[in-house]
Structure formats: C-alpha cells, structure tokens
Amino acid sequence: MAPWPAPPPPPPPPPPLAAPPPPGALAKGPPARKLLFMCTLSLSVTYLCYSLLGGSGSLQFPLALQEPPGAAAEPPPSLPPPSLPPPPVRLGAPSQPPAPRPDNASRVEPPEPPEQPAAPGADGWGLASGGGGAGGAWLRTPPAPSEMGTAQSALLERDAQESSTTDEELSGRRAANGSSERGGAASTPDYGEKKLPQALIIGVKKGGTRALLEAIRVHPDVRAVGVEPHFFDRNYEKGLEWYRNVMPKTVDGQITMEKTPSYFVTNEAPKRIHSMAKDIKLIVVVRNPVTRAISDYTQTLSKKPEIPTFEVLAFKNRTLGLIDASWSAIRIGIYALHLESWLQYFPLSQILFVSGERLIVDPAGEMAKVQDFLGLTRVVTEKHFYFNKTKGFPCLKKPEDSSAPRCLGKSKGRTHPRIDPDVIHRLRKFYKPFNMMFYQMTGQDFQWEQEEGDK
Ligand SMILES: Nc1ncnc2c1ncn2[C@@H]1O[C@H](COP(=O)(O)OS(=O)(=O)O)[C@@H](OP(=O)(O)O)[C@H]1O
C-alpha cells in the first residue's frame, strides 16, 4: 500500500460576503476561490429567488422552481441588489464554523452491537442472475388530486427515513448469498482493531455507491462495512464508540471505509464528520440528476406501487412548469447546493467525485482514480471486471475468496419506468444551471447535458 498522504491543511474559513463582481469580471479570471465563492453565492441567491417565486413548501427547499413551458434554459440569475435579505435557510450552510474535535469519551454511550451485523457483501455482488430489473414499461394512471395529496405526503414522509439500500434488500441479499461472502466485517479475521473510518462514500443515493464500495472492497488494504451505518444522519446520538464498533477490524496499513449516500444531503453531516476527522477522505459518486431522480423514484415505486407517477410528483404545477424541488428525488440532484456546505468544512482536494456513468462503462478507470485518491496501489484493475450481458452492467470477475463472478443484486440496475420525454426535457433544463455550477465547483465536466436518453 502506498503511504497515506499527509493530510491537507485545514480549509480556510468561508470567505466573507462580497459585493457582486462587475459584469465580465468572472471571465477575466479572478482567483479560483473567489470565483467558487461567487458562484456558490449566486446559486444560493438563485435558489432564494426561485423560492420567492414559487410559494410554500418544505423547510429546506421551501418552494418549487418555475420553468415555464418552452422557456430557454438560462444560467442562474446574477446576484441580487444589496437590499435583498439573505436566504433564511441556505441549503447545507452550517450554522457555525467548524467546531474543534469533540471529546468523544464524554458523550459515548455504552457500545452496543451493530443493528445489522456488518454483513460482508450485504446487497453486494451476488452470482449473476437473469434479468436484473423488475418489469418493463410502467404506464400508470395519474391519481385524483385528493388521492395525490395523501400519496405524496406519505411518500415524502417515507423519503425522510428511506435507506438508499433498504433493509429488505440487505436481508434478501444475505439470504441469497449465504453468510460467508467475501470481504467486509464478517470475514475479517479475529485480530486487528476496529477503527473509525478514514474514508467515506458520502453519496449520492442511486449514484452507483454500492458498485463502488463492492469494487474497492476487493482491495486487500480496504475493509468496509457492508451495511449503511447512517451514523452522521440517523445514529449520531449513539456516539463514536458505537460507530467504531460497527466497523470491521483492520490491521496496520488497511483503510476502514463505509458508505451512506444520504450523508451528502444531510445538513449536519459535514460538520459532524469534520469534528470526527478533519483529514478524512470523502468520495461522492454522482450521476446525471435526471436519471438519478428516476432511479430513486423507481426504487420507491418498487416498495410502494401505489405512489403517483413520476410525472405527477415531479411538478408542483405541471401546466405552469413548476418543478417540485421539495421532492427528495429532485432535491438530491441539485449537487452544487449540497456541495457548498461540504466546502465550508473540507477542501476540494479531500473530496473525490466519481462519475456514476463512467463507473458503468469503465469501472477499472474510475477505480484507478479511487485507489490513487486513497493512496492505495492500483490492485483493482480491468482484470477484475467483465461486462455481464444479462445484467447489463459490469460485474466482478473474481472476488478475493471465490472463483465465481458476481454481479450486484436485483435492486441495482432496475428497469426504469418510461417517463414522458417532455418531463425529462423540463427536468434537464431545470438542472442545467445547477450542473454547470457543479462542474465549475469541482473542475470536472460530467457531460450530463450531452446525454440523450434517460439511461
Ligand atoms: N456494476 C453495477 N451493477 C449494477 N448497478 C450499477 C453498477 N454500477 C453502477 N450501477 C448503478 O448503481 C445504481 C444504484 O446506485 P447505488 O448503489 O448508489 O444505490 S443506493 O443508493 O445504494 O440504493 C443503479 O441504479 P439503477 O440502474 O437505477 O438501479 C445502477 O445504475
């Protein structure tokens, strides 16, 4: 294993509010941080402006964003006049500057066993089976308005608690795979030490996080917990000792990892993670937000077939073209806004953005970047993957203790319902300025605007 790189210096405090740059100033190339700050500030203000246009809504995303039918995609409006009050809730912005490392011992509860035994391969790579998706095109009748209100609130309620990989999926996979699958905590030898993670896959839900985790677990210098601990969102009160106890044992030179995709959109997560380990490495698998939203919806639909159609849920008012950004399936994909809160605590150099699309077409290429980022030697390479035609995805050729090839389970790579192309078009236009901002913030062009289809 390559030596763990020295932790980068702590991020500078968020820059003070500044006056908007004169027109064209950005094009003249101001310092990168200033540019980034101006961009993100502009985004937040954009969001506020959209919000003021839209009406009522949830706390985090108060309002729907309006996109009149046929309107040309436009970049976010420029900064507001100085008299405009600041956004009451700035998405993801921490309420305080980074806190000093807490005294863990002072708030630790007696450790208890993990809720889920950190089952290796839980929902991970199983033997390739036929299909890989549930059903074909899903044509559904929109519900009556009264029905819809109830269905939508039930959905939103569920959204708040839903795991990206659900417990049913996990237990299903465990049953299907048996309990002796490779990798992870359960197959970790009974020596070594449980450590807090040094790297996290923090998102995004439906981005390809499971595929990434399972691939990196092939590396002998990585140990990862199979289930999603949800420590920094749902289980934080249980304390760091609980969290440590969830982790697999590691020996010197091994990295401890976990993935919980909801961290990326949890307001408190950046601060909490920073207070645990400011030099932690963060990985975000991102995917075209339109496809991601459909994938998210598809997952919910598979559990709750009675929910309204995607087309119904995507709009606050379809005639007016009001996109419902309070719906989590849509909100999660506004990556630039979520990233802004992470950048308050972590430098960009500590965050790796993996393309969910490339993870499918070139898994080895993306894994090379991941291993470099983690300071690992490139052990996981082309020779570990093959494309499984039945599954329609790359699968692992040969996990470390088995000669059988493995694909991810049926909950990964579901067949998406057919979505009205006009709705997809409108969503693309909705996301475009946020995507542009995200490319600027990360310095990477994920080329989502060039994709034609949904998948
Ligand atoms: N190798 C491989 N096999 C199967 N699926 C793959 C793979 N690589 C990426 N993907 C894509 O991963 C999507 C699921 O993302 P996540 O694992 O992040 O989902 S979750 O948030 O943990 O539920 C899943 O989304 P859907 O296709 O919408 O089901 C896949 O497109």
The ligand as a Gaussian input file, in Angstrom:
#p B3LYP/6-31G(d) Opt

LIG

0 1
 N      -21.869000      -2.692000     -11.704000
 C      -23.087000      -2.251000     -11.457000
 N      -24.107000      -3.103000     -11.284000
 C      -25.345000      -2.651000     -11.029000
 N      -25.651000      -1.343000     -10.888000
 C      -24.667000      -0.465000     -11.064000
 C      -23.358000      -0.868000     -11.348000
 N      -22.595000       0.245000     -11.465000
 C      -23.400000       1.271000     -11.271000
 N      -24.645000       0.861000     -11.030000
 C      -25.765000       1.750000     -10.776000
 O      -25.914000       1.857000      -9.378000
 C      -27.228000       2.330000      -9.179000
 C      -27.602000       2.178000      -7.725000
 O      -26.874000       3.122000      -7.028000
 P      -26.499000       2.964000      -5.509000
 O      -25.774000       1.693000      -5.294000
 O      -25.787000       4.188000      -5.110000
 O      -27.918000       2.882000      -4.864000
 S      -28.259000       3.071000      -3.344000
 O      -28.317000       4.499000      -3.085000
 O      -27.274000       2.388000      -2.518000
 O      -29.604000       2.427000      -3.214000
 C      -28.063000       1.556000     -10.153000
 O      -29.163000       2.350000     -10.498000
 P      -30.424000       1.774000     -11.292000
 O      -29.903000       1.311000     -12.629000
 O      -31.329000       2.924000     -11.437000
 O      -30.983000       0.672000     -10.475000
 C      -27.105000       1.278000     -11.295000
 O      -27.397000       2.020000     -12.452000

